[in-house]
Amino acid sequence: MIMGNKRVVILFFWLLLGCKTTHWVNLPHESGNLVITRATGHTFIHTSYLNTEKYGKVPCNGMIVMDHNEAIIFDTPTDRVASAELIDWIQNQNGFKIKAVIATHFHEDCLGGLDTFHTHHIPSYALNRTIDLAKKEAIALPQNGFESRLELKVGRKKVIGAFWGPGHTEDNIIGYFPSEKVMFGGCLIKTQGAGKGNLNDANVSEWSNTVLKLKDEYQQTEIVIPGHGKTGGIELFDYTMALFKE
């Protein structure tokens, strides 16, 4: 009987150790600059705001993946103030360390707060093409480039950044967290009911083909986070393809 109780205690200890990564994260968080919501056990959505002439105040999404006191962020918030707020929030979660920030394309809603991450000595990553395009815009540059695919460890898990073709821009990548089948589609993926949005740098003729490649490669995806608007499932692939199909 004593041995049985001992096994129960040991099992409880390991369950507690495995659960501590995100169950103790302080949620929700909401201010005038930043909203953070949970998507799954280890993934979160950060939403900040971009003031535009054409569309007004636009909510912009990014993804946070957290595991064993480490975090990786896809896209910075839109400005330095919201970025500092996000960094503070993560670092106050039981000592979480931000290992990296990954930009999914060269627009302001992905890179607007990059200087703040660099000030905090947080490494940044982006497609080589993104870095080249950012140079032309005279905005902060990601520090580390990759050609088409990036894989980084966060805690005991991995995250993937991958380029599958043009769409919203020539450099748009997606983020994927295999452990929980979550994709951050960024501005390549549209939320249900959305219009075509900003097409200034778009490749409309290839957009549907790129998303079709995503759908074929990531058939197991369960949650899709778009760059703007509400999270959905793989139906967002079909909606986006239909929107841009010629």
C-alpha positions in Angstrom: 0.0 0.0 0.0 2.9 2.4 0.8 4.5 1.6 -2.5 1.2 2.3 -4.3 0.9 5.7 -2.6 4.5 6.5 -3.5 3.8 5.8 -7.2 0.8 8.1 -7.1 3.0 10.9 -5.6 5.6 10.4 -8.3 3.0 10.4 -11.0 1.5 13.6 -9.6 4.9 15.2 -9.5 5.6 14.5 -13.2 2.1 15.6 -14.3 2.6 18.9 -12.3 6.0 19.4 -13.9 4.6 18.9 -17.4 1.7 21.1 -16.8 3.5 24.1 -15.4 4.6 25.5 -18.7 1.5 27.4 -19.5 -1.3 26.6 -17.1 0.1 29.2 -14.7 0.2 31.9 -17.4 -1.7 35.0 -16.2 -4.6 35.6 -18.5 -6.4 37.5 -19.9 -4.4 40.6 -20.8 -6.0 43.6 -22.4 -5.1 47.3 -22.7 -5.6 50.0 -25.2 -2.5 48.8 -27.1 -2.5 45.1 -26.8 -4.7 42.1 -26.2 -3.4 38.6 -25.5 -5.7 35.5 -25.7 -5.1 31.8 -25.5 -5.5 29.7 -28.6 -4.4 26.3 -27.2 -2.4 25.0 -24.2 0.9 26.4 -25.5 -0.1 29.0 -28.1 -1.4 32.5 -27.6 -2.6 35.3 -30.0 -1.3 38.8 -29.5 -3.4 41.5 -31.1 -2.2 45.1 -31.5 -3.5 48.0 -33.7 -2.4 49.8 -36.8 -3.9 53.2 -37.7 -4.4 53.4 -41.5 -5.9 56.0 -43.8 -7.9 53.6 -45.8 -9.1 51.0 -43.3 -9.0 53.0 -40.0 -7.8 51.2 -36.8 -6.9 47.7 -37.9 -6.4 44.8 -35.4 -3.3 42.9 -36.2 -2.6 39.3 -34.9 0.6 37.5 -34.1 1.3 34.2 -32.4 3.2 33.3 -29.2 4.4 29.7 -28.5 5.4 28.9 -24.9 6.9 25.8 -23.4 9.1 25.1 -20.4 9.8 28.7 -19.6 10.7 29.7 -23.1 8.7 31.6 -25.7 8.9 32.3 -29.5 6.9 35.1 -31.1 5.6 35.3 -34.7 5.4 39.0 -35.7 6.0 41.9 -33.5 3.1 44.1 -32.4 2.6 47.1 -34.6 4.7 49.6 -32.6 7.3 50.0 -29.9 4.8 50.6 -27.1 2.7 47.5 -27.7 5.9 45.5 -28.2 7.4 46.6 -24.9 4.1 45.6 -23.3 4.2 42.1 -24.9 7.8 41.6 -23.8 7.0 42.6 -20.2 4.0 40.3 -20.1 5.9 37.3 -21.3 8.9 37.9 -19.0 6.6 38.2 -16.0 5.1 34.8 -16.6 7.2 32.8 -14.0 10.5 33.8 -15.6 9.7 33.0 -19.3 12.6 33.8 -21.7 11.9 35.0 -25.2 14.1 33.0 -27.5 13.2 34.6 -30.8 10.8 36.8 -32.8 10.1 35.7 -36.3 8.7 38.2 -38.9 6.3 36.7 -41.5 6.7 39.5 -44.0 8.1 43.0 -44.4 5.1 45.2 -43.6 4.7 47.3 -40.5 2.2 45.0 -38.8 5.0 42.4 -38.7 8.1 44.6 -38.0 6.7 47.7 -36.4 8.1 46.9 -32.9 11.4 45.1 -34.0 13.7 47.8 -32.5 12.2 47.1 -29.1 12.9 43.4 -29.3 16.5 44.2 -30.3 16.8 46.6 -27.3 15.9 43.7 -25.1 18.6 41.5 -26.9 16.0 39.2 -28.4 17.2 37.5 -31.6 15.1 38.2 -34.7 14.6 36.0 -37.8 13.0 36.4 -41.3 13.1 35.2 -44.8 16.1 36.6 -46.7 13.6 38.1 -49.1 11.9 39.9 -46.2 15.2 41.4 -45.1 15.9 42.7 -48.6 12.4 44.2 -48.9 12.7 45.8 -45.4 15.9 47.5 -46.5 14.0 49.3 -49.2 11.4 50.5 -46.7 14.2 51.9 -44.4 12.7 50.1 -41.4 14.3 47.9 -38.7 15.9 44.8 -40.1 15.7 41.2 -38.8 19.1 40.0 -37.7 19.0 36.4 -39.0 17.9 35.3 -42.5 16.9 32.0 -43.9 16.1 30.9 -47.5 12.8 29.0 -47.3 12.4 27.1 -44.0 13.4 27.7 -40.3 13.0 25.3 -37.4 13.6 26.5 -33.8 13.3 24.8 -30.5 11.0 26.3 -27.8 11.4 24.4 -24.6 11.0 20.8 -25.5 9.0 21.5 -28.7 9.7 23.0 -32.1 8.2 25.7 -34.2 8.5 26.1 -38.0 8.6 29.1 -40.3 8.2 28.2 -44.0 7.7 30.0 -47.3 5.3 28.3 -49.8 4.9 31.0 -52.4 3.7 34.6 -52.9 0.3 36.0 -52.0 -0.2 39.0 -49.8 3.4 39.8 -50.5 6.3 38.1 -52.3 7.9 37.1 -49.0 5.0 36.0 -46.8 5.7 32.9 -44.7 3.6 30.9 -42.2 4.4 29.8 -38.7 3.5 26.2 -37.6 3.5 24.5 -34.2 3.2 20.8 -34.9 2.6 19.7 -31.3 -0.8 21.4 -31.2 -1.5 21.6 -35.0 -1.7 25.4 -34.9 -0.8 27.5 -37.9 -0.2 31.2 -37.9 -1.1 32.1 -41.5 -0.3 35.8 -41.1 -1.6 38.0 -43.9 -1.5 35.2 -46.4 -4.7 33.7 -44.8 -8.0 35.6 -44.6 -10.5 35.3 -41.8 -14.0 34.2 -42.7 -16.0 37.0 -44.4 -12.9 39.2 -44.9 -12.3 41.2 -48.1 -9.1 41.2 -50.1 -7.5 44.0 -48.1 -4.2 45.7 -48.9 -3.1 44.5 -52.4 -0.2 47.0 -52.9 2.5 44.3 -52.7 0.3 41.3 -53.5 0.6 38.6 -56.1 -3.1 38.0 -56.7 -2.6 35.4 -59.5 -0.5 33.1 -57.3 -2.2 33.6 -54.0 -4.7 30.7 -54.3 -2.0 28.4 -55.6 0.2 29.2 -52.5 -2.6 28.5 -50.1 -3.4 25.2 -51.9 0.1 24.1 -51.3 -0.4 24.9 -47.6 -3.6 22.9 -47.4 -2.0 19.9 -49.0 1.1 20.0 -46.8 -0.6 20.8 -43.5 -3.7 18.6 -43.7 -3.6 17.9 -40.0 -3.9 21.5 -39.1 -6.7 22.2 -36.6 -6.4 25.9 -35.7 -5.5 28.7 -38.2 -4.7 32.2 -37.0 -5.0 34.8 -39.7 -3.1 38.1 -39.7 -6.3 40.0 -39.1 -9.6 38.9 -37.6 -11.0 35.8 -35.9 -9.2 32.5 -35.6 -10.7 29.5 -37.5 -9.9 26.1 -38.8 -8.9 24.8 -42.2 -12.0 26.3 -43.7 -9.9 29.5 -43.8 -7.7 27.9 -46.4 -10.8 27.3 -48.7 -12.2 30.7 -48.0 -8.9 32.4 -49.0 -8.4 30.3 -52.1 -12.0 31.1 -53.3 -11.4 34.8 -52.6 -8.4 35.0 -55.0 -9.2 32.2 -57.4 -9.3 33.5 -61.0 
